[in-house]
């Protein structure tokens, strides 16, 4: 039985740098409950609240922006139910962001610093149709989706010495080659295993499920309740793929590992099974014209938060409060420092790599364990070459070379030879239609020299940018996570990072933290659908 090369290409489809990788599920398969309007109530504490709550958010990336957005929506819902003035239950939301832009690890650059040229995603690159929050953000903020322009002339798997597999423009030839090399069972079994994983994950958007589950107090509880806990996170991707999914060695080490190396810079024996599964969950890939960061800017604008860019939080000071927790937040901008306390703080950044004073940790009920991150080198440049030079790979000038190249470390592990020098290389289309100048993006774990680039394209790049940063967490096998609320009133949004990390799951992390808080303050629940809408977007039309 032949399988379509379209499926193979959907698996190969690059999701560079922390993509939101949850595959497409059609509307026909969407069996979420649709609620009739119910007369929901507000808790007594919400009814007698004497003053508006004040909230601080540290970090304006995906999770921090989502927290501001969902918190404001929750407050509007409560105020509407009570028939009180907007702002009477929630006052200021103040966001502190140390960088000069919104989006965190989702940011864009323009070739030659020319805004007329197509924006290139330096961070979170693509998301797919079933990424519910990201897709709703596109519609809600009136943004435009575009094709990522990747792998248009095929994909190759490189092991550092040779190409293990290549696709081209001929689908039937590619199908035959893929069937011959990998057989029909491995892709079929992979598709089935990933579909099960996705089905469980999509419960996070089901109002019926969420209303019954309610707020959760730990990442372990969230993961286990979804059926995506220790079964996936305590074993490696290699072990799961081989012994549970039942794929063959070539498929595991070439197709699957190519995906984990581009998505999380990890080989299959160094990533947990959930991360491996998410890396294979592709379909309907898109990005926002002008940059995905616009979704998060839209969220902050909608929340009416006071956003302070270029502002580094130096200290969070808990106050002795008899009734409820309160905090003072200090930053490097003295004009912003005041003694008006915050009733809650959302910490939307990795704790240990943050420059904040760690004195607060002495008050933690549960410590935040150190979470290692991948130090990724992103090399972006432009060239007049439409694809890599064959000579770079030791091939003759007339050899066909795809314009998207993934890598495998399997040969390196078996033969004890050096691994490929890069994780992936991808041509991203022309920077301006008809210009003949192409944008190229390379992921690697070390700095790539000018000589490397020249050998790849045979010329000096027209424009070159190098970026080194902690791109995403190392998804090592684990059964424990950071506390979601290490001290009462301080909500740690990066606690979810060791479980799974994408743009979409970061928005879910922000929503889940808000759910805990608004349930405590006002008795507001998840999945409370009123007139076809809900504060958490699970019922929104």
N, C-alpha and C positions, 0 to 999 in steps of 0.2 A: 504493500500500500504506500503510495507516494504522498508525502506531505508538502504543502505549498511553501515555496521559498519566502512568501510574504510573512509566514509565521517566524521563519528563521530570522528574517530581517527585523521583525518587531522585537525579537529577543536581542539582536545585535544593536538595535537603535541606541546610539549613544545618549547617555543622560549625564553629561559631565558635571562634576562638582556639586555633589550634594543635591541631586535632583529629587523631585517629589515623585517617587516611583511606585505608584499604585495603578494597576492596569485598568483599561477601559472595561466598564460593565454597562451594557446597554440599558436603556430605559425600560425595555421589556423585562429585563431581569431584576429591575429595581422593585422589590416587594415591600418597601418601607410602609409602615402604617400611616394612614391619613386620618387625623383626629378631627372630630367635630369640636366646635368651640365648647369649652368647659369653663365654668365660673371658678377660676383659681383665686386663691386668697393670699394674703400677706401675713406674716407672723406678727404676733403682738409687739415684738421688739421693733419691727419695721414700722408699725403703726404709731408707736410712741416715741420714735427716734427724735431726740431733741435738737439735733443740728446735722447739717450735711457731712457725710464722710469725706475724708481727704485721702488720696491714694498716690503713692510714688511708684514709678516704674523705672528700673535701672536697665537700660538697653532698649534700643528702638529697632531691633531685628524682627524676624517673623513672629516669635513668641511674645515679645513685649508689645509690639503693635497690635497683635490679636487680643492680648489681654486688655488693652485700653479700649479696643473696639467692642468686645463682648461685655465688658464691665459697663460701658455707657449704655449699651442696648438693654442690659439687665436692669439698670437703674430707671431707664425710661419706662420699662414694663411695670415695675413696681409703682412708680409715681402715677402712671396712668390708672392702675388698678385702685389706688387710693384716692384718685381724683385730686391730687395735690400738684402744686407748681413744680415744673421741671427744675431740678437743682436742689430740691428740698431734702432729698435722700442721699444724693451724691453731688459733692461740690467739685473741687479741683482734682483733675488727674494731671500729675506733673511727670513728664518723661525726661530722664537724663541719659544722654547718649554721648559717649566719649569721642566718637568719630564725627566728621562733619557732614554726614549724610544718614538717611534712613534706609534700613534694609539689612544691616549687619553683614552676613556672609552672602547677601544677595545684592550685587552692585554691578554697574555697567561702566564701560569705557568706550570712547569713540576713537577710531583710528585717526592718527594725526591730530587728535584733540579737536576734530572738526565735527560739530553737532549735526552737520548735514549728512554725514556718513552713518551708516547703520550702526546702532548701538550694539556692542558685543558684551555678552554676559561674562563677567569675570568670576562670578560666584555661582549661585544656584541658577541652572541654565534652563531646564524644562520642567513641565508638569503635564499631567495627562487628564483626560476628561473625567475620570472618576475621582480625581482630587477635588472633593466637593467644596471645600472652603476656598481653594485657589480659583476654581472655576466660577463660583458665585461672586468672588471678588472682582473678576473680570467683568461680569455682567453688571454688578451693583455699582461699580465705579466707572462704567461706560468705557472700558478699555478695549483694545483690539488684539486678537490673537493672530500670530503669524507662524509660518513654517520655520523650524529651526535651521533649515538648509544644511543638513548633515548627511553624510553617507550617500550622496546622490549618485556617485559612480562606484559604489561597492564598498565592502568592508573586508579587511584582512586581519588574520590573527598571526602575530609575530612572536617568536620565542627567543629572540636575541640573535639567532643564527639563520633562521629560515622562516618562510611563511608556512604555517600549518594548514591554513585554509584561506581561500579568497572567494568573494562573490564579485559578480560583474553586472553588466546590463542585461544579460540573457537569463531570464528567470528559469526556463526549463533546464538549461545546462546546470545552473546553480543547484536546482532541486535534485537533479540526478547526482551531482557531485556530493551534496550534503547527505543524501540518502546512502550513498556508497560509503562515506566516511563514518557517519554517526548512527546509521540505522534509523528505523521509524519509532522505536520504543522510547528512547531517551527523550526526544522532544515531546512526545505525547505524555509521558509520565511527568515531565517537568511542568507542562501546561496544567495538568490535573492537580499537582501538588501546590502550585502557585495559586490556582483558582480557589483552593480550599483556604489558603492563607488570606487571600483577598476577601473572601466571603466573611471570614471572621473579623477582619479589620473594618469592613464596611458597617459593622454594627455600631461603630462610633457615630454614625449619622442617622441611626434609626431612633426616632423619638420614643417608640414603644419600649425598646430595649433600654434606652437611657433613663426614662422615667422610672422604670422598675429597678434599675441598678442604682441610681442616685449618685451623688458625689463619692469619689473613692479617695482613700487616705494614703495610698502608696502606689508606686509604679508597679510593684509586684501584684497588687490586687487588680489594677487595671489590666495588666497583661494576662494574668491567669483567667480573669473573668471573660476575656475575649477569646480564650483558647490559644493565646500567642505568648505563653509564658515559658516555663522551664523546658517544655517539650522542644522549643526552638532555640532557646538562649543558652542552654547548658551543654550543647553539642556543637561541634564545628560544622560549617557549611559542607566541608568535604565528607564528613561522617554521615550527615543527613542525606546529602545527594546520593551517596553511594549505597548506604545501607537501609534507608527509608524510602527515598524516591525511587532508587533502583536504576540510576543512569550508568552508562559505561564510562570508562576512564577518559576516552578522548573527548566526549561531550563535556564531562566535568572539568577537565583540565584546559580545554580550549574555549568552548563557547561560554560556559558558566563562569570560569575564572576570568575570562576577558571582561565579563560584565562586572564582577566584583572589584577588579583592579581599576576600572574606569570610574566606578561609582564611589568606592570607599578606599581605594588604593591598598586593597588587601587581597592576598591569595586565599584560596578556598580553605586552606588549613589554618588560617589565622583570622577568620571571621565567623561569628556565630550563625546558626542556620537561618534565623530571622533576617539578618542582614543579607545573607546570600539569596534568600527567597525574594526579598524586596528588590534586589539588584536585577532579578530576572522579570520583574513585573513591569512590562512596558506596553505601550499602545496609545495611539492618539496623541502623540507628543506635540506640545505647543509651547510658545513663550509669548510674553506680552511685547507688542511693538513698543520700542523705546525703553524696555527694561521691566523685569518682574518686580522690582522694588516699588513700582507705582501702586501695586496692590496694598503694600504696607503703609505707604504714604497716605493712600485713601483711607485706610483704617484709622490712622491717627487723626486725619482731618475730620472724619466723621465723629470721632470720639470727643472732639473739641478740646483735646489735651493741650496743655502747655508743653511744648517740646523745646528742650534746650540742647542744641547740638554742640559738639566740641566741648562738652562738659563732663568731666571725670569725677565720679563720686568717690570721695576719699574715706568716708566713714558713715556708718549707720549706727545710731545710738539708741538703744531701747530705753524707754522711760519707765519708771515705777508707776504703774497705773493700777488702781484697785479694781476697776470695772472691766477694762478692755485694753489690749496692747496698743501702745503708741510709740512712734519713732521720730527721731530727728535725723535728717539726711544732710550731710555736709559734702560740698563739692569744691573743685578748684576755682570756682568763680564765687568770690566772697559776696558779691552783690546779690547772689541767689540764696545765700545762707540766711535762714531766719529761724525763729524759735517756735513757729507754728507747727505742731506735730502732725504726722501722718498716721492714719488709723490702720493702714496696711501698706506693705511694700512688696512689689513683685520684682524679684531679682532675676532678670532675663539675660544672664551672661554666665559663662563658666566661672564658678567661684574661685578656684585656685589660680587661674590665669588672670583674674581681674586685679587691678591695682588697688582695690579697696583695702582698708585696714582690716586685718583678720581678728581684731579684738573681739568683735561680735561673736566669733566662734566659741568663745568661753561660755556663752549663754545657750549654745545649741543643746537641745535635748538629745538629738542624734547628730553625730558629726557628718560632714559631707566628705565622702571618700574622694581621693584624687582620681580624676578621669583623664587618661592620656588622650591626646589628639594627634591626628596625622599632620605632620608639617609638610605641606604640599607646595611645590614650586609650579606656578602657572606661567607659561611663556606664551605671549601673544605677539604675533607679528603679521605683516602683510607681505605678499609676494605676487609677482606676475605669473608664477608657475601654477597651473591648475591642479597639480597633484605632486606628490613627492617624487624625487628623482629615483629611477631604478638603481643607479649606481650606489646610492646610500645603503641599499640592502644587498649590494654585491651582485646585482643582476644586470643583464645586458640592456642596452638602451631601448630596445624594442619590447621590453617586458611590460606587461600590464601591471600597474600599481593602483590600488584603490585610494580614495582620498579620505578614508577613515580607517585608522589602524588601531586595533586593540592588541593587548599582549597577554602572554601566558608565562607563568613561572614554573610550569610543570617540567619542562626539559631541564631547567636549572636545578630543580630539586632531585631529579632522577640521575642526572649526569654530573652533578656537583660542579657546574660551570656558572659563570656570572649571569645574573638575570638580565632581562632587557633594561636598557638605560632609561626608559620612559614607561609610563603607564598607558598613555594613549596619544595619538596624533589625529587631529581632525581639521579638515578644511571646511570653513563655514560660509562659503559662497562669496560673491563679490561684495565689497564694501559699499558700492554704488552700482546699480544695474548698468551694464555696458562698459564699466570702467576697466575691466581686465585686471583688477587688483583684488586678490583674495585674502580673506582673514584666516589665519591659522592659529589653532590653540593646542598647546601641548601640556600634559600633566606629567610631572616627574617627582621623584623623591630627593633629587639633587639638582643643583643649578646646572643648566645646559649652557655650554660655552657658545661664543659667536662662531667658532669653527664647526660645532655640531650643526648649527642652523644653516651655515653656508653649504655644508655637505648635503643637507637635506633638500635645499632648493637651488643650489648652484649660483646664487647671487646674494648680494647684500639685501636684507629686508628693507622694505620701504618705510617701515615703522616698527618699533619694537618696544614692548613693555614686559617687565618681569615682576611678578608678585609672589611673595612667599608669606604664607600664613597658616594658622591652625584651621584647616578646612572643615574637618568633621571628626567625630570621635572614633577611636579605635574600637570596633565592635567585637571585643574579646568575649569568650564564653563567660556567662555570669548568671547568678541566681539572686543577686541583691543589687539594690540601687540607692542612690542618694535620697534623703528624705524630701518629700514635697513641701514640708513646712518645718524646717529645722528648729525654729523658734516660733511661738505663737504670733501670728500676724505677718511673718516673713515667708513668702511663697517662692519656692525655688523652681523656676521654670526649666532649668537645664537638667533637672533630675531625670528626665526622660531620655536624655541623649544616649546613655549606654544601652537602652532598649532598641530604639531605632531613631534615626535622624534624617529628616527631609524637610523641605520647606513646609509641606502639608502637615506633617506630624508636629512641627513646631507651633503651627496655628492651633492644633488640637491641644497641645500642652498649655497654651495660653487660655483656651476655653475651659479646660478642665480645672485649672487653678481658680478661674473666676467662678466656676460652678461651686467649688467648695466654699468660697467666700460669701457669695450672695445667698447661699442656702443658710449659712450661719447668721448673716446679718438680717435677712428679710424673709427667710423661709421659701425662697424661690428655687424651683426645681428645674431639671433638664427636661427637654422634650415637652414643654407645656405650650401646646399649640393654641393660638387664639387668632381667629379670622385668617387662617392660612399662613401665619407667621409665628416666629418664636425668637426669643432673645439670642438663642444659641445657633440659629440658622438651620436647625434640623427640620423645621416645618416650612421654611420659606418657599414661596412659589418661584 
